[in-house]
């Protein structure tokens, strides 16, 4: 529950698009980012792939990371 997968896209140190597993879709922060987010949110294969990244990456590695921190 407490794990969140975030993938951000930057150009010139400015974040223009972000996917957050807690929101479940892409969000755009610039004009270009809003267009990208709209296109990516309309493609079910892209969204399902990003939603699966939380289980594929985060949940498999959280115990390793947690043990290293402690």
Phi and psi restraints in degrees (value plus and minus 20) as a CYANA .aco file:
   2 UNK   PHI    -105.4   -65.4
   2 UNK   PSI     -21.4    18.6
   3 UNK   PHI    -113.3   -73.3
   3 UNK   PSI     116.4   156.4
   4 UNK   PHI    -150.4  -110.4
   4 UNK   PSI     109.6   149.6
   5 UNK   PHI    -116.4   -76.4
   5 UNK   PSI     105.8   145.8
   6 UNK   PHI    -147.7  -107.7
   6 UNK   PSI     111.0   151.0
   7 UNK   PHI    -143.5  -103.5
   7 UNK   PSI      99.7   139.7
   8 UNK   PHI    -133.3   -93.3
   8 UNK   PSI     128.4   168.4
   9 UNK   PHI    -139.4   -99.4
   9 UNK   PSI     108.9   148.9
  10 UNK   PHI    -143.4  -103.4
  10 UNK   PSI     131.2   171.2
  11 UNK   PHI    -163.4  -123.4
  11 UNK   PSI     107.0   147.0
  12 UNK   PHI      33.4    73.4
  12 UNK   PSI      24.4    64.4
  13 UNK   PHI      44.3    84.3
  13 UNK   PSI      -4.7    35.3
  14 UNK   PHI    -135.3   -95.3
  14 UNK   PSI     101.3   141.3
  15 UNK   PHI     -92.3   -52.3
  15 UNK   PSI     105.5   145.5
  16 UNK   PHI    -132.1   -92.1
  16 UNK   PSI     -42.8    -2.8
  17 UNK   PHI    -168.3  -128.3
  17 UNK   PSI     125.3   165.3
  18 UNK   PHI    -162.7  -122.7
  18 UNK   PSI     118.8   158.8
  19 UNK   PHI    -128.2   -88.2
  19 UNK   PSI     111.5   151.5
  20 UNK   PHI    -146.5  -106.5
  20 UNK   PSI     110.7   150.7
  21 UNK   PHI     -87.9   -47.9
  21 UNK   PSI     -44.7    -4.7
  22 UNK   PHI     -93.7   -53.7
  22 UNK   PSI     -50.6   -10.6
  23 UNK   PHI    -104.4   -64.4
  23 UNK   PSI     -58.3   -18.3
  24 UNK   PHI      64.6   104.6
  24 UNK   PSI      -4.8    35.2
  25 UNK   PHI    -178.7  -138.7
  25 UNK   PSI     151.6   191.6
  26 UNK   PHI    -102.2   -62.2
  26 UNK   PSI     126.1   166.1
  27 UNK   PHI    -147.9  -107.9
  27 UNK   PSI     112.4   152.4
  28 UNK   PHI    -119.8   -79.8
  28 UNK   PSI     124.6   164.6
  29 UNK   PHI    -134.2   -94.2
  29 UNK   PSI     -33.7     6.3
  30 UNK   PHI    -146.4  -106.4
  30 UNK   PSI     154.1   194.1
  31 UNK   PHI     -79.5   -39.5
  31 UNK   PSI     -65.3   -25.3
  32 UNK   PHI     -84.0   -44.0
  32 UNK   PSI     -62.0   -22.0
  33 UNK   PHI     -85.1   -45.1
  33 UNK   PSI     -57.3   -17.3
  34 UNK   PHI     -85.2   -45.2
  34 UNK   PSI     -59.9   -19.9
  35 UNK   PHI     -85.5   -45.5
  35 UNK   PSI     -63.1   -23.1
  36 UNK   PHI     -82.2   -42.2
  36 UNK   PSI     -66.1   -26.1
  37 UNK   PHI     -80.3   -40.3
  37 UNK   PSI     -62.2   -22.2
  38 UNK   PHI     -83.5   -43.5
  38 UNK   PSI     -62.7   -22.7
  39 UNK   PHI     -86.8   -46.8
  39 UNK   PSI     -64.1   -24.1
  40 UNK   PHI     -90.4   -50.4
  40 UNK   PSI     -54.0   -14.0
  41 UNK   PHI     -91.3   -51.3
  41 UNK   PSI     -42.4    -2.4
  42 UNK   PHI    -105.6   -65.6
  42 UNK   PSI     -24.8    15.2
  43 UNK   PHI    -124.7   -84.7
  43 UNK   PSI      86.3   126.3
  44 UNK   PHI     -82.9   -42.9
  44 UNK   PSI     -49.0    -9.0
  45 UNK   PHI     -89.8   -49.8
  45 UNK   PSI     -57.3   -17.3
  46 UNK   PHI     -87.0   -47.0
  46 UNK   PSI     -64.9   -24.9
  47 UNK   PHI     -84.2   -44.2
  47 UNK   PSI     -63.7   -23.7
  48 UNK   PHI     -86.0   -46.0
  48 UNK   PSI     -55.4   -15.4
  49 UNK   PHI     -84.3   -44.3
  49 UNK   PSI     -65.1   -25.1
  50 UNK   PHI     -88.6   -48.6
  50 UNK   PSI     -57.1   -17.1
  51 UNK   PHI     -85.4   -45.4
  51 UNK   PSI     -52.1   -12.1
  52 UNK   PHI     -95.2   -55.2
  52 UNK   PSI     -38.4     1.6
  53 UNK   PHI     -83.3   -43.3
  53 UNK   PSI     -50.4   -10.4
  54 UNK   PHI     -81.8   -41.8
  54 UNK   PSI     -67.1   -27.1
  55 UNK   PHI     -91.3   -51.3
  55 UNK   PSI     -59.9   -19.9
  56 UNK   PHI     -91.3   -51.3
  56 UNK   PSI     -60.1   -20.1
  57 UNK   PHI    -121.8   -81.8
  57 UNK   PSI     -76.2   -36.2
  58 UNK   PHI     -87.1   -47.1
  58 UNK   PSI     -71.6   -31.6
  59 UNK   PHI     -88.0   -48.0
  59 UNK   PSI     -47.2    -7.2
  60 UNK   PHI     -97.6   -57.6
  60 UNK   PSI     -45.8    -5.8
  61 UNK   PHI    -127.3   -87.3
  61 UNK   PSI     -26.8    13.2
  62 UNK   PHI     -84.4   -44.4
  62 UNK   PSI     -58.1   -18.1
  63 UNK   PHI     -87.4   -47.4
  63 UNK   PSI     -58.0   -18.0
  64 UNK   PHI     -83.8   -43.8
  64 UNK   PSI     -68.1   -28.1
  65 UNK   PHI     -83.6   -43.6
  65 UNK   PSI     -61.8   -21.8
  66 UNK   PHI     -83.1   -43.1
  66 UNK   PSI     -63.3   -23.3
  67 UNK   PHI     -84.7   -44.7
  67 UNK   PSI     -57.4   -17.4
  68 UNK   PHI     -88.0   -48.0
  68 UNK   PSI     -54.3   -14.3
  69 UNK   PHI     -90.4   -50.4
  69 UNK   PSI     -61.9   -21.9
